[in-house]
Amino acid sequence: MPGATGPCVPIADHRLLVTGSYWLLITVKLNPSMRSALVVMARHPEDGAVKTRLARVIGAARARLLYRAFLSDIERRFAGGPRTLVWAYHPPEAPFASVVGPQARCLPQRGADLAERMHNGFRDVLAEGFDRVLMIGADVPHVAGAWLDEAEACLGSVDVVLGPSADGGYYLVAMRAAHDIFRGVALSTNRALAETMDEANRRGLTVHLLPASFDIDEAQDLDRLARLLDHEGYDSVLPATAGVMRNRKAN
């Protein structure tokens, strides 16, 4: 996965503005006085409750093991980093704190549906005094650290940053205010990105798009993940995930 960053180019009228300099590697300078949080939207890992589309292919038990590996690798990569790692977990009554490290920040998700839970996640974390919030799902343990830096830096000049995923959704959303850009959006569908951008545009918000990536939902996503692990050096970045994938191949 490339780690190149680019200048913040707001996306207006839903047209991706690509310039010849977009893919140039630049140094992203983050403001050390800003308090930033990386919020991971996660489910408590139980058979049949996580990665249900994958589970239809690899089985519920293996899907749970893979999901737990994602959680482990995300914590290993980002706990103690430049952003406070916050686990936003669902369901709220689950003993999620027992799954992650003893010093982990855990926040129960609030809301009747995913859109409401995401909006409340931004509201709750920003209410704690954070200046900028980056939100990802637990199914993107491979997200490039440089893209997190780019998202945070771009919040100095735009309202919303989105990381497009191959399925028409997005693997990251970042804001410095809790704009309710999720209301009425068909999240978890191939219309999620376009509809979220529509809502941001309707509210007069500026948007920056990160490089496209993928989240791990379907069987073909496992093939992409395997290529990252085998050919792009991510086996050392995601050791828990690599271990589960090796066992999958062996069996």
Residue, then its C-alpha position, 0 to 999 in steps of 0.5 A: m500500500p503506498g504511503a504517499t501524502g498529498p496537498c489538501v485539495p477540497i472536493a467541490d461538486h463531487r469532482l475529484l480534483v487531481t493535479g500533477s503534484y497530488w502524488l508527490l511525497i511531502t512532509v506533513k507537519l502536525n500541530p503538537s498543541m492540538r489534541s487529536a483522537l483516533v476513534v475505532m468503531a468496533r464490535h465485541p468479537e463473538d461468533g456470528a456478530v462480526k464480519t458476517r459476510l466473511a463468515r458465510v465464506i470462512g465460517a463464524a469462528r474464523a471470522r471472529l479470530l480474524y477480527r480479533a487479530f485486527l483489533s490486536d494489530i490496530e492497538r499495537r500500531f496506534a496505542g501510544g502514538p501521536r493520537t489518543l486511541v479510543w475504542a468505540y464499541h458495540p453493543p454497549e453492554a459488552p465486556f469490550a475492555s477485556v479484549v483490548g489492553p488494560q490502559a485502553r480508552c473504551l467508549p460505548q457507542r450510542g444510537a439506534d443505527l450506525a449513522e447515529r452512533m458515528h455522529n454521537g462518537f464524534r460528539d462524545v470525543l470532541a466533548e472531551g476536549f479533542d480538537r480533531v477526530l479521525m474515525i476508522g472501522a476495525d476492518v482496516p488494520h492496514v490503513a497507512g499511517a501517512w494517510l492518518d497524518e494527511a487527514e489530520a493535517c488537512l483538517g486545518s483547511v477543510d471541514v471533512v476528510l474521507g478515505p474512499s474504499a473500493d466498495g463505494g463506502y469509506y474507510l476513514v472520516a475525520m472532522r474537527a466539529a461534529h457535523d451530522i453528515f451521516r443522517g439519511v446516508a445508506l451506510s454499509t452500501n456502495r452509495a455511502l461515499a457519494e451520499t455522505m459527500d452530498e450531505a456535506n455539500r448540502r451543508g456547505l462543508t469542504v471535503h478532502l479525499l484521501p487515496a482510495s483503499f479497501d476495507i475487509d468485508e468480502a472474500q475478495d478482500l481477503d485476497r487483497l489482504a493476502r497480497l499486502l501481507d505477502h508482497e508488500g511487507y505488511d506481515s511485520v506491520l500486522p503480525a496477528t492478522a498475518g498469523v491468522m491468514r497463515n493458519r487459514k492457508a494451512n487449513 
